[in-house]
Amino acid sequence: MPYVNKPRPYKKEYQQQLARGEKDERRVRERARDLVDRNGKDANGNGKADVREGKDIDHKRPITKGGGNSRKNLRITTASANRSFSRNSNHTIKKND
């Protein structure tokens, strides 16, 4: 409970996120998920493509290394496979296999 005696500084937190570039990278990841959902079959009607149920969208070339949302750069993988890369101290991937 960090903000018990004072209001939470939302404006300051937002400015810090912008300075770190978090919003831009998150938008790219959201667009990738939307691309797969828009073009995939959704039999149960929950808004997610059936091939993506319980899976992650992986960028073959990471966003931080200059990869984008082209269809050739996206693949569907399990969460454990997508989140198991060696990371630098700033959470970027050390190398791309």
LOGU-283163 format. One line per field, with one value per atom (N, C-alpha, C): residue in one letter; atom name; y, x, z. Coordinates in Angstrom, 1 decimal, m for minus. Last residue first. Example, Ala and Ser with C-alpha at 12.3 -4.5 7.8 and 13.67 -1.06 7.14 Angstrom:
! LOGU-283163
aa = [s:s:s:a:a:a] .
at = [N:CA:C:N:CA:C] .
north = [m2.2:m1.1:0.0:m5.7:m4.5:m3.3] .
east = [12.8:13.7:12.9:13.2:12.3:13.2] .
up = [7.1:7.1:7.9:7.8:7.8:7.8] .
! end
This chain:
! LOGU-283163
aa = [d:d:d:n:n:n:k:k:k:k:k:k:i:i:i:t:t:t:h:h:h:n:n:n:s:s:s:n:n:n:r:r:r:s:s:s:f:f:f:s:s:s:r:r:r:n:n:n:a:a:a:s:s:s:a:a:a:t:t:t:t:t:t:i:i:i:r:r:r:l:l:l:n:n:n:k:k:k:r:r:r:s:s:s:n:n:n:g:g:g:g:g:g:g:g:g:k:k:k:t:t:t:i:i:i:p:p:p:r:r:r:k:k:k:h:h:h:d:d:d:i:i:i:d:d:d:k:k:k:g:g:g:e:e:e:r:r:r:v:v:v:d:d:d:a:a:a:k:k:k:g:g:g:n:n:n:g:g:g:n:n:n:a:a:a:d:d:d:k:k:k:g:g:g:n:n:n:r:r:r:d:d:d:v:v:v:l:l:l:d:d:d:r:r:r:a:a:a:r:r:r:e:e:e:r:r:r:v:v:v:r:r:r:r:r:r:e:e:e:d:d:d:k:k:k:e:e:e:g:g:g:r:r:r:a:a:a:l:l:l:q:q:q:q:q:q:q:q:q:y:y:y:e:e:e:k:k:k:k:k:k:y:y:y:p:p:p:r:r:r:p:p:p:k:k:k:n:n:n:v:v:v:y:y:y:p:p:p:m:m:m] .
at = [N:CA:C:N:CA:C:N:CA:C:N:CA:C:N:CA:C:N:CA:C:N:CA:C:N:CA:C:N:CA:C:N:CA:C:N:CA:C:N:CA:C:N:CA:C:N:CA:C:N:CA:C:N:CA:C:N:CA:C:N:CA:C:N:CA:C:N:CA:C:N:CA:C:N:CA:C:N:CA:C:N:CA:C:N:CA:C:N:CA:C:N:CA:C:N:CA:C:N:CA:C:N:CA:C:N:CA:C:N:CA:C:N:CA:C:N:CA:C:N:CA:C:N:CA:C:N:CA:C:N:CA:C:N:CA:C:N:CA:C:N:CA:C:N:CA:C:N:CA:C:N:CA:C:N:CA:C:N:CA:C:N:CA:C:N:CA:C:N:CA:C:N:CA:C:N:CA:C:N:CA:C:N:CA:C:N:CA:C:N:CA:C:N:CA:C:N:CA:C:N:CA:C:N:CA:C:N:CA:C:N:CA:C:N:CA:C:N:CA:C:N:CA:C:N:CA:C:N:CA:C:N:CA:C:N:CA:C:N:CA:C:N:CA:C:N:CA:C:N:CA:C:N:CA:C:N:CA:C:N:CA:C:N:CA:C:N:CA:C:N:CA:C:N:CA:C:N:CA:C:N:CA:C:N:CA:C:N:CA:C:N:CA:C:N:CA:C:N:CA:C:N:CA:C:N:CA:C:N:CA:C:N:CA:C:N:CA:C:N:CA:C:N:CA:C:N:CA:C:N:CA:C:N:CA:C:N:CA:C] .
north = [m16.1:m17.4:m17.5:m13.3:m13.8:m15.0:m12.4:m12.8:m13.3:m11.1:m11.0:m11.3:m9.0:m10.3:m10.2:m6.7:m7.0:m8.4:m6.0:m6.9:m7.1:m4.7:m3.9:m4.7:m6.8:m6.1:m5.2:m9.2:m8.2:m7.6:m12.7:m11.3:m10.5:m15.6:m14.9:m13.4:m16.6:m16.2:m15.6:m17.5:m18.2:m17.8:m16.8:m16.0:m16.6:m18.7:m17.3:m16.4:m21.1:m20.9:m19.5:m20.5:m20.9:m20.8:m20.0:m18.9:m19.3:m21.3:m21.4:m20.3:m19.3:m20.2:m20.3:m18.1:m18.5:m19.5:m15.4:m16.8:m17.1:m12.8:m13.3:m14.8:m12.0:m11.9:m12.4:m12.3:m13.2:m13.1:m10.3:m11.7:m12.6:m7.6:m8.2:m9.7:m5.9:m6.8:m7.4:m5.9:m5.3:m6.3:m5.5:m6.3:m5.6:m4.2:m3.6:m4.5:m5.1:m5.3:m4.8:m4.8:m4.0:m4.1:m6.8:m5.4:m4.5:m9.6:m8.8:m7.3:m11.7:m10.6:m9.7:m13.1:m13.8:m12.9:m12.5:m11.8:m12.5:m14.4:m14.2:m13.5:m14.5:m14.1:m13.8:m17.4:m16.1:m15.8:m19.2:m19.1:m17.6:m19.5:m20.0:m19.9:m19.3:m19.6:m20.2:m19.0:m18.2:m18.5:m20.4:m20.8:m20.1:m19.0:m20.3:m20.8:m15.6:m16.6:m17.9:m14.1:m14.5:m15.6:m13.6:m12.5:m12.8:m15.7:m15.0:m13.8:m17.6:m16.2:m15.4:m20.2:m20.0:m18.5:m19.8:m20.7:m20.4:m17.8:m17.7:m18.5:m17.8:m18.3:m18.3:m14.7:m16.1:m16.5:m12.1:m12.9:m14.4:m10.9:m10.4:m11.4:m12.1:m12.3:m11.9:m11.2:m12.6:m12.9:m8.4:m8.9:m10.4:m8.3:m7.9:m8.4:m8.9:m9.8:m9.5:m6.7:m8.1:m9.1:m4.6:m4.7:m6.1:m5.2:m5.2:m5.4:m4.7:m6.1:m6.2:m2.0:m2.9:m4.3:m1.0:m0.8:m1.8:m1.6:m2.3:m2.2:0.2:m1.2:m2.0:2.7:2.3:0.8:2.6:2.7:2.2:2.5:1.4:1.4:4.4:3.9:2.7:5.8:4.5:3.9:8.1:8.2:6.9:7.0:7.5:7.7:6.3:5.2:5.7:8.8:7.8:6.7:9.9:10.5:9.6:8.2:8.2:8.8:8.9:7.5:7.5:11.6:11.3:9.9:11.2:11.9:11.7:9.7:9.1:9.8:9.5:10.4:9.8:8.9:8.3:9.3:11.0:10.4:9.9:9.8:10.8:10.2:7.8:9.1:10.2:5.5:5.5:7.0:4.3:5.6:5.7:1.6:2.7:4.1:m1.2:0.0:1.2] .
east = [17.6:17.9:17.2:18.9:17.7:18.2:19.9:20.2:19.0:18.7:20.1:20.5:15.8:16.4:17.8:15.4:15.4:16.1:15.5:14.5:14.4:17.7:16.6:15.5:19.5:19.0:17.9:18.4:19.4:18.8:17.5:17.2:18.3:16.7:17.7:17.5:13.3:14.5:15.4:10.7:11.8:13.2:8.2:8.7:10.0:7.5:7.7:8.4:7.3:8.3:8.6:5.1:6.4:7.5:3.0:3.5:4.9:3.5:3.1:3.7:3.0:3.7:3.1:2.6:1.9:2.6:4.4:4.1:3.4:5.4:4.5:4.4:6.7:7.4:6.6:5.0:6.2:6.9:3.1:2.7:3.9:4.5:4.2:3.9:5.1:3.9:3.6:8.7:7.4:6.3:11.9:10.9:9.5:13.9:13.5:12.4:14.4:15.5:15.1:12.0:13.2:14.3:10.5:10.2:11.3:12.4:11.7:11.5:11.5:12.5:11.8:9.1:10.4:11.6:7.0:7.6:8.9:4.2:5.6:6.1:1.4:1.9:3.3:0.6:1.1:1.4:m2.4:m1.1:m0.7:m5.1:m4.1:m2.7:m6.0:m6.6:m5.5:m5.3:m4.6:m5.0:m6.9:m5.5:m4.7:m9.3:m9.2:m7.7:m9.1:m9.0:m8.7:m11.4:m10.0:m10.1:m14.1:m13.2:m11.8:m15.7:m15.2:m14.3:m16.8:m17.3:m16.9:m16.1:m16.8:m17.3:m14.7:m15.8:m16.7:m13.1:m13.5:m14.8:m10.2:m11.6:m11.9:m8.4:m8.5:m10.0:m8.1:m8.0:m8.2:m8.4:m9.2:m9.2:m6.4:m7.8:m8.7:m4.1:m4.3:m5.8:m4.4:m4.2:m4.6:m4.4:m5.6:m5.6:m1.8:m2.9:m4.2:m0.5:m0.2:m1.3:m1.5:m1.9:m1.6:m0.3:m1.7:m2.2:2.4:2.0:0.5:2.3:2.7:2.3:1.5:0.6:1.0:3.8:2.6:1.6:5.7:5.9:4.6:4.5:4.7:4.8:4.5:3.2:3.4:7.2:6.3:5.1:9.2:8.7:7.8:10.0:10.6:10.2:8.4:9.9:10.6:5.9:6.2:7.7:6.1:5.9:6.3:6.4:7.5:7.4:3.9:5.1:6.3:2.4:2.2:3.4:3.3:3.5:3.4:2.4:3.8:4.1:m0.4:0.3:1.8:m0.8:m1.1:m0.4:0.1:0.5:0.4:m2.4:m1.4:m1.1:m2.5:m3.1:m2.0:m1.4:m1.4:m2.0:m1.3:m1.5:m1.5:m0.9:m2.0:m2.3:0.5:m0.1:m1.3:1.4:2.4:1.7:0.8:0.0:0.9] .
up = [m31.8:m32.5:m33.8:m30.6:m31.4:m32.2:m27.4:m28.7:m29.4:m25.2:m25.4:m26.8:m25.2:m25.5:m25.8:m22.4:m23.9:m24.1:m19.7:m20.2:m21.7:m18.9:m19.2:m19.9:m18.6:m17.4:m17.7:m21.0:m20.5:m19.2:m21.0:m21.1:m20.5:m22.8:m22.0:m22.1:m23.1:m23.7:m22.6:m22.5:m21.9:m22.5:m23.6:m22.5:m21.8:m25.5:m25.9:m24.8:m24.2:m25.2:m25.5:m22.5:m21.9:m22.9:m24.3:m23.4:m22.9:m27.6:m26.2:m25.4:m30.5:m29.7:m28.4:m33.8:m32.6:m31.8:m35.3:m35.2:m33.9:m37.6:m36.5:m36.5:m39.8:m38.6:m37.4:m42.0:m41.9:m40.6:m41.5:m41.3:m41.2:m39.7:m40.9:m40.6:m37.5:m37.4:m38.8:m36.9:m37.0:m37.0:m35.3:m36.0:m36.0:m34.0:m35.2:m36.0:m31.5:m32.5:m33.9:m30.2:m29.7:m30.7:m31.4:m31.6:m31.2:m32.7:m31.6:m32.0:m35.2:m34.9:m33.9:m34.5:m34.8:m34.6:m32.0:m33.1:m33.3:m31.1:m31.0:m32.2:m29.2:m30.5:m30.3:m27.2:m27.3:m28.8:m26.2:m26.8:m26.8:m25.5:m24.6:m25.1:m28.8:m27.5:m26.6:m31.4:m30.4:m29.0:m33.1:m33.0:m31.9:m32.8:m32.2:m32.1:m31.9:m32.9:m32.2:m29.6:m29.9:m31.0:m29.3:m29.7:m30.0:m28.7:m27.6:m28.0:m30.5:m30.4:m29.3:m31.1:m29.9:m29.7:m33.6:m33.5:m32.3:m35.4:m34.0:m33.8:m37.5:m37.3:m35.8:m38.2:m37.8:m37.5:m38.6:m39.8:m39.4:m36.1:m37.2:m38.4:m34.6:m34.2:m35.4:m35.8:m35.8:m35.5:m35.4:m36.7:m36.8:m32.6:m33.3:m34.7:m32.0:m31.5:m32.3:m33.2:m33.6:m33.2:m31.7:m33.1:m33.7:m29.2:m29.3:m30.8:m29.9:m29.5:m29.6:m30.5:m31.5:m31.2:m27.9:m29.1:m30.2:m26.5:m26.1:m27.3:m27.6:m27.8:m27.5:m26.8:m28.2:m28.4:m24.0:m24.7:m26.1:m23.2:m22.9:m23.8:m23.2:m24.5:m24.3:m21.0:m21.2:m22.5:m21.2:m21.3:m21.5:m20.8:m22.1:m22.3:m18.1:m19.1:m20.5:m17.0:m16.9:m17.9:m17.5:m18.1:m18.1:m15.9:m17.3:m18.0:m13.3:m13.8:m15.3:m13.3:m13.2:m13.7:m13.3:m14.4:m14.4:m11.0:m12.3:m13.4:m8.0:m9.1:m10.5:m5.6:m6.5:m7.6:m2.6:m3.9:m4.8:0.6:m0.5:m1.7:2.4:2.9:1.9:0.9:1.9:2.3:m1.4:m1.4:m0.4:m1.1:m1.2:m1.0:0.0:0.0:0.0] .
! end
